[in-house]
Amino acid sequence: MNIAANEAGPGRSRRVWFKIFAGRLALVLFLFAAAGVAAAGETNYVCIVCGKGPLTGQIWLHPRGPICVDCEKIQEHCSICGLPVKDGDGHIKTADGRFICKFDKASAVLTLDQAKALFDQTRDDVVDLYGRTFALKDPDVTVNLFDVDYWSEKGQANSLHKFGFANTRKTAAGHCTHEVIMLSGRTREELLPVAAHEYTHLWINENRPDSHVIDGDTIEGICELTAYKLMVQKKLPAMQKRILENPYTNGKIKTLIAVEREGGTDYVLNWVKKGTAETFDDDATLAPIPAPVERSAPFVATPVLLPVALKFSGLLTIGKNRQAVINGVAFGVGDQKQIKLRNKTVLVRCHEIQNDAVVLQLNESPDRITMKKGQEKLPP
């Protein structure tokens, strides 16, 4: 999207363009007229990408700082903030080909261990926020990461605005097996509300009776309410604003915030368990809900299904160093780590990383195996 506007000031004229990267972040180009070139020089702008400066004439302003005309023409951009990236500037490249700039890489969630830790902490935070009634009866949750390649394989390349998904499988006895997957290569700040949102889906899946049919937008609104309240608690106004402005719930998030303010969180949760309507009134009129009847005996958690094979997902490039991602665990050359599979735990040592393959040693065997990107292999 491009928007042009004219501004005038004493002794100079200025034209401003806005250019959108990654669907949300803007670069602003300042083009100083001949009479105002000195004004640009006085600012002592230095390009945040290449270090060139002081800049004069055309100057692109990214939220992180000034960018020169040459760097603005770079085709590769950070997938998080839209900043141009170039060789040697400290950025990283993910296994699925996305770039993450030097500023965002420190907070990016890139490994399965990072994702699990973030989800577990978020679960604790929202249960503390809502109370023990918000704890899962079947607490085991399998957490996985997905990337752009995975999403493209599912034929959903145009829906990559979704950063997470949740799934619950129920047995005939009512026991639940939960799974959450989140998009790799996003910042912790971005994935905190995602984790809160997806956890709420799991709670709804456990507690909503089949007889209570809830409108899809209302379900998403309840999940976004949890994310919003967590962002309020953590004092992250930018994320609060993003949740409120996101069209994903078709406005139901604002209705749910009004309902929660009038009736409290317990009312919303109780409505999921005992209500009969498909949605809340737009004016947030509350109807009485019967008190919940707690189960006398808790469910016994069902085992989490781990993969049976090793899978080489691809490479993670950090500067000049490359890491191979196997079952969500990152390996550098010489690294030795344990990977839990369904029937065993495998000791994996990385011996060599090639452009599209990795050479591994399993359980200290004298033999080595080579795995291509995307290949799965059963350990001996």
N, C-alpha and C positions, 0 to 999 in steps of 0.2 A: 504494500500500500504506500502511496506517495501523497503527501499533503504539502502544498506550497503556501507560504504567507509572506507578505512584505512588511518590513519594519523600518522605521526611519528614526534617526536620532541626530543630535547636533554634530555636524561636520562629517557625517557618514550615512551610507545607506546599507542595508543588510537584507539578505534573502535567506530564508530558513527552509530546509527540507527535512522531513522525517522519513526515515527508511526503516521498515520493520524487519527484524531478524528473529527466527525461532518463534514467530507468531506473536511476540509480545514486547521485545526489547527494541529500543529505538536508537538510531544514530542521527545526530543533528549536524548538518553541514553549515558552517558559517562561511560565506563568501564576502570578503570585505572589499568595498569599492576602492578605487585608486586613492581617494581622499582619506580613506581610513585604514590603509595598510599598516600604518604605524601602531594603530590600536591593537592589531593582532600581535605585532612584535612585542608590545609592552606586556602582554599576558605571559610571555615566555613559555608558551605551550611546547611540550615535548611529547612525541608520539609514544604511547604506552606500549605499542607492539614492537617497534624497532629501535626506539630511543632517539630518533632523529629530532633535532630542534635547535634553536627555537623555530616554530612553524609560523609561516605567513601564508596569506592567500586563502586557499581552501583548507578548512580544518573540520574533520569529522569528530563529533563529540559523542563518545559512547558513555554509558553510565559509569564505567570504570576509568575513563580519562580520554584525552585527545588522541586522534588517529590521523596520520598523514594520508595524503591522497594515494600514494603508492600502496600502503597497507590496506586501505579501504577496498582496493581492487582484488585483494587476495580471495580466492574462491573458498578456501577452507575456513570454517567458523566453528567456534565452541558450540556444541549442541545444547548447552545450558544457557549461556548468556549472549551468544551471538558474536563474541569478540573474534576478529580475525586471528588465525594462528599460523605460525610459520616455523620452519626447522630451527631448533636451537633456542626457542623461547620458553621451554619448560613445560609445554603442554603434553598431554598423553593421548594415545589413540586406543580405543576399546577394541575388543575382539570382533565386534560387528562393524567397525569402520567409523565410529563417531569420534569426534575430537572433543577434548575437555581442556580448557585453558588452564594456565598456571595458577589462576586465582581460585577456580572452582574445584581443582583436583583434590585439594586437601579435605574438602567436605563431601566429595562424591562417594556414593555407596557403590563399590565395584565388586566386592566378593560376597559369597554366601554367608560367611561368618559375620560380616558387617551388617547384612540384612537381617540375620537372625537376632543379633544383639539389639538392633534398632526396634524390631517388632516386639521383642520381649520387654524392652523398657517401656515402649508405648503402651503395651497391654497393662503393665503395672500402673502406669500413670492414669489411664482412663478408668481402671477399676477403682483406684484411689479417688478419682474425681466423682464417679457415680455411686460408689459403694459396692459391697460384696455381692449384691444382687446382680451386678453386671459381670461377675466372673463366669466363665464357661463351666458347665457341668462336666463336659469331656474336655479337659484342658490341653490335651496334646494337639499342637498345630504344626503341620509341616510347612516350612517357609522355603520358597524358591525364588530365584531371580530369572527374569526373561530379558531378552535383548531384541533389537530390531530384526535380526535374522529370524528369530523364533516367531515374532509377530507376523513377519512377511510370509513365513511358511504356513501360517494359519489363514492367509488370504485377507488379513485385516490391516494392510499397510496404511489405509486412510484413517484408521481409528487410533493412531498411536498417541492421541491426547490422553488416553487412559493410562495411568501410571500403576494400576494395581487391579487385582481380581481376587475374589474369594470363592471357595467352593466347599460345600459340606455334603457328605454322603451319610445317609441314615440307614441303619439296619432295621429289620422288622421289629427288633426289640426296643428300638428308639435310641440306640447308641449312635454317636456322631463321630465321624472322622473328618477333620478340618484341614484345609490347605489354603495358604495365601501365597500369591506370587506378585512380585513387584518389579518394576522396570529398573534395570541396572543403569549406572551412569548418571543418576540424578542426585541432587544434594540431600544431605540429611534433613535440612529444613523443609525441602519439598516432600520428602517421603514420610515425615512425621505425621502430617494429616492423612496421607494415604494409608499408613498403617492403622491409624485410629478408625478411619472409614471402613477398611476391610475387616477389622476386628468386629465392628458393629454388625456387619453382615453375618459373621459367624454367630454372634449372639442372637440375632433375629432368626437365623436358620434353626437354632436350638429351641427357641422359646415361642415362636409363632405357631399356633396350632394350624393344622391343615384347613380347619373350618373358617379361619380368619384370613380372607383374601384381602391383601393390601395393595393399593395402587403402586405401580412401579416407581413413579416420581416421589411418592411419599416415603417409600423404603429408602431411596437414595437420599431424601431430605433428612431422615432420621440418622443415617450414617454420616452425612455432612454436618449435622448438629454436633455429633461427638467430636469430629475433627475441629469444628469452629470453637467449641468450648475449650478444647485442649490448646488451641492457638491463643485464645484469650488468656488462659492460665500461664502460658509460656511467654506472654507479652510479645507476640509476633504479629504486629498490625498488618504488614504486607500480605501475610498468608490469610489473615482474616478477610481482608479486602478481596483477595482472589477467590475465596470460597463464596462470598456473598455475590460476586459478579459473575461467577461461573454459571452458564446457562444449563448445565448438566441436569439440574433438578427441575427445570422449568418454573423456577420461583418458589418451590416448596420449602427450600431452606429458610426463607424469611418467615413463612407460616410456622414452621417448626420452632424457630427461635421465639416467636410470639407465644406459641403454646407452652413452651418450656418456661418462659418467664412468668406466665400466669399460673400454670399448674405444677411446675417443677419437673425435674428429671424423672422422678418415680412415676408421675402420671403418664409420661410418654412410654416408659418401659412397661407399665401395667397395661396400657392401651394395646401394645403389641401382643401381650399374653391373653388379655381378656376382652378386648374390644371386638366389635362386630362390623363397624363401618370400614369402607375401603380407604378413606382419607380423613383428614381433619378439615373442618370448615375453614374457608379462606379468612374469616374474621376471628379464627381461633376460639370459637365458642366451645366450652368444655362440657362434656356429658359425664355423669358419674360412671365409674368403672368398678366392678366388684374387686374386693381385695384378693390378691393372689394367694393361692394355696400352695405352700411349699412342699416339695417331695420329702418324705421322711428318710429315704435312703438315696445317696448319690449314685450316679452312673459310674460304672467301672470303665476307665478310659480304654479304648481299643488301641492296639499297637499301630504305630505310624509305619506306613509302607515306604521303605527306603528303596532306591534303585538296586537292581541286581547286577548291573554292569558298570564299568567305568566309561565315561564319555568325555572326549576332548572337544570342548566347545569352541576354542579359538585362542587367539593371542591377545594379551593386554600389553600395550607398549607404553612405557614410562620413560620419557627422554630417549636415550639410546638403548635402554634395557628392555627386554621382552620377557613376559611371563606367560606360561601356558595355563589355561583355565580348565581344570578337570573336575567334574562333578561340583562346580561352583567354588573350588579351592584353587587359589593362584600358586603356581610353582615357578621359581626361577631355577636356572641351571644349578644343580647341586643340592637343591632343596629336597628334604625327605619328610613326608607327612603321612598321617594315617587318614584313610577315607573309609567311613562306615557304609557298608552295603547291606542288603537285606539279610543275607545269611552269614556274613563274615565281615571282618575289618581287614583292610588291605594296607600294607606299608608300601608307599609309592615313593620312589626316588626319581627325580628328573635328571637325565644325563645329557640331553641335547634338545635344543629348540630350533627347528627349521622354519622355513617360510610358511609351510602349510602342514607341518607334522611335528610330532614330539616323540622322543625316544625315552622309554621308561624302563625301570627295573622294579619288579614287584616282589615283595616279601623277601628281599635280599637274594633272590634267585640269580644264578650266574648268567641266565639268559636275559636278553633285552627285547622289548617289543616296540614297534613303531606304530603310532596311531595317527591317522589323517584327521583333519578338521571335520567335526561332526560324526566321527566314527565311534561306535560303542564296542566294547570288548569285555567278555566275561573273563575274570581272573582265574588262573588255574587253581 
